[in-house]
């Protein structure tokens, strides 16, 4: 009967109906058939905001808990028309139970998937069909029957909140980018300007919106936790946020404006419904620090998992872009307990609870280090005195700095809960002393009337940063080689690490964020005056230090043995009296073969720097390597940290000295002899880094014709057309489309490039386009008759393999990717069409004195090449080849010199594939097939290399298959680049030559070794 009445009521309205015309009739139908009277069906107002999608047309609740939402469309429209729309996709991302209808057709979505559909009213029919009514009634009953269990687990809650956060971020982005004059947008922009003024000067709008969104989400969650069993709503939630967190009150003040956009209001309401649908007792049990002990130490901090899961669901790129990686509890415990031991052993203190101890976590994150220091401190204090100690010491002298709002919020939530569980009752003015600030910024904070608490927060943080004397600094600073922290203040401090490095061609790695944090910590312990110039104005300041103290951190370990970090190591030795280093390794880029304690590629180390009140005459550096002690797995490393302390580790004492001050153990027994050799950079007058496109897949190609077509198209067509055709990005790290399109096409700019070893391709070589063209070096090679040596300064490999020859330009990752670029030195330089050998005057003079018969430049070049391929040379001097440009030994025996030169020449000819190999000695391709690289498979026992299931090359030994130049296994690299590709005749023959060239290389290496193993 209800459905018949519904049809009767809408029949005469259908012809001229809009999306809104039939709403009330539909609402009446739902109220008539709903299974319980306590179910409420709320019709929303019409969508009026042009800038957003608004919200669905109805929401349905029972006892103020969400059942579902309903989105309606005009009666005449087919629902198929809307299925792929952005609006519906966004709704489905946050609405687990959505009814979608045009008043005649119905689709029920559960968790984003269609589960039921029906048609109630067939077009042209005057009466309802019984089967259609029954099917539609069943679908609507299923919609009403959605009963979502109370949320009890942090993992489930974090995923739900993350979905809502993504939706909310999109709405905020639309609002702030649209030029619509309303108070909400003005307040949003006002807060953005304040964040830039007082927190992060180069904060982008996207970064700000991301921060604001996360503040809203975590703030609502905090309100829910504190409300306990009480219901929260948009009018009362702020009163459940501790008054000490005034920043949250200022942020939420915007959301309480009377003209808050409907598109924001509904998602806030929806999140409040979620937060009111939580079993807080069970959730708080899950998030409790006081529960049965677990063998998994990381379970001791349940908030880690809540935060990690939310970030992963919300935006997993944040982890990498911002360095958001939580520190494993085993690492935190070791650092915190070791600092406590040093306080007792070297400073005669009780521990963290001793009088006047001040501590700062300079990159707090979610407060993991602070939590552990709280635990350590409370162990030292009588139960009866703990509340007094918390109030007078922990909440006064144990500070944290964090500039990302989400972890800042989580840290507050976590530490408040921990102290509550330890029977501390927070009073109105009590707060956790973690401050929203950029550790690496000295900006003076201005008073801003609309946001007084955020301004005050900045002032307090600056006071701690510049004036308070801090004795302990701990933490896990972010790692980012492309640091955004470019304030002149921190640059002026880092300048100390760059003194004497003026001749270095690339010291970018000294700008890494973690190095800036180390420099800040060093200055804060020691005390430091600084000055810098900005817009012709000279600024000066002072970081006041305690003159003694401890820094306990885990960071990227590249500074331990990086060649450009030598002044940094020297500076740290000058400041600190004792340095304890646990090198945890885990560098997958260097193929170290062990597991990292983080899910990252760069190696890490725990380092504890100690500055004593009375400085030691001879500084102590203690070193322990997990890799050298065969601790390979993550579990083994954690067990080692859990079962040891600073006194039980079997340290190796280092003796860092000029010129490099190494912070790792090095076998230097051959150092005296190696010093007699001549460095490559003392041989060649001109050398430099290789070219870098910034966008290889656009500017480099296997096929010359394809490259020409792509470049011509991208230079003359519109941005959208280019992106649609080639699916390219507008911006890369050192390339952008706008700059690219300023170039002009010329056939001469399409030139060959040795992209990888034995892998020649084509490049569009244009100074305006390439990220780094390196034309100052490449001009001596492009369209010139020349040969060049390729080499590296440092290496990822355990063993030196970094040398090759080329007659064309090369790409910077020629020898390996991710760890410094390749260098190139041409044999000849061309100036005004005049060709001269590219040797330094001092080297030319040395050669003249060394050999009676003056060798030709090509002979010298070939000799260098043979030495670089000597197995004895590589083995004996490997330690030195790891960390600087290679040095070359020159025999005094002229006969041996020329023999080695001849072998080097043959080796070069093999590497340039200029040998006319006889067909009968080349490996053969067997089997009938499509020549497609579908299944690369080397079978060692058969000496066969399959390119697909049917076709294979013969005569492939294990040594050939695994032979490396640089960091690449040559054959594997070449084939992997061409996976799924049908190899042409040239490529198949090229592979045969490469196989034979590798075989010949190994033979020649043995011959070279026989000539030099007894003198080199």
Secondary structure, DSSP 8 states (H G I E B T S, - for coil): -HHHHHHHHHTTTGGG--TTTTHHHHHHHHHHH-S-TTEEEEE------TTS----SEEEEETTEEEEEEEE--TTS-GGGGTT-HHHHHHHHH-SEEEEESSSEEEEEETTEEEEEEESS-TT-SS--HHHHHHHHHHHHHHHT-----B--HHHHHHHHHHHHHHHHHHHHHHHHS----HHHHHHHHHHHHHHHHT-TT--HHHHHHHHHHHHHHHHHHHHHHHTTS---TTTGGGGS-TT-HHHHHHHHGGG-TT--HHHHHHHHHHHHHHTTB-HHHHHHHT-SSS---S-GGGG-HHHHHHHHHHHHHHTHHHHHTT-----HHHHHHHHHHHHHHHHHHH---STTSTT--EEETT-TTTHHHHHHHHHHHHTS-GGGHHHHIIIIIHHHEEEEE-SHHHHHHHHHHHHHHHHHTT----TT----EEE--TT--------GGGHHHHHHHHHHHHHHHTS--SEEEE-----SS-----HHHHHHHGGGGTT-TT-S--GGGG-HHHHHHHHHHHHHH-EEEEEEETTEEEEEEE---SSEEEEEEEESGGGT-GGGHHHHHHHHHH-SEEEEEEEE--TTTT--S--SSSSSS-EEEEEEEE-SS--SS-EEEEEETTTTT--SHHHHHHHHHT--TTTS--EEE---TTT--SS----TTHHHHTTSEEHHHHBSS-EE-BB-S-HHHHEES-HHHHHHHHHHHHHS-HHHHHHHH---SEETTEEHHHHTTS---GGGEEEEEEETTEEEEEE--TTTSSB--HHHHTTTTTSS--EEEE-SS-SSSS---EEEESSEEBTTSS-SSS---EEEESEEEETTEEEE-B-HHHHHHHHHH-SS---HHHHHHHHHHHHT-HHHHHHTHHHHTTS--EE---S-HHHHHHHHHHHHHHHHHHTT-S---GGGS--EES-S--B-S--EEEGGGTEEESSSS-EE-S--HHHHT-EETTEEHHHHHHHTTTT-B--HHHHHHHHHHHHHHHHHHHHHHHHHHHHTTT-
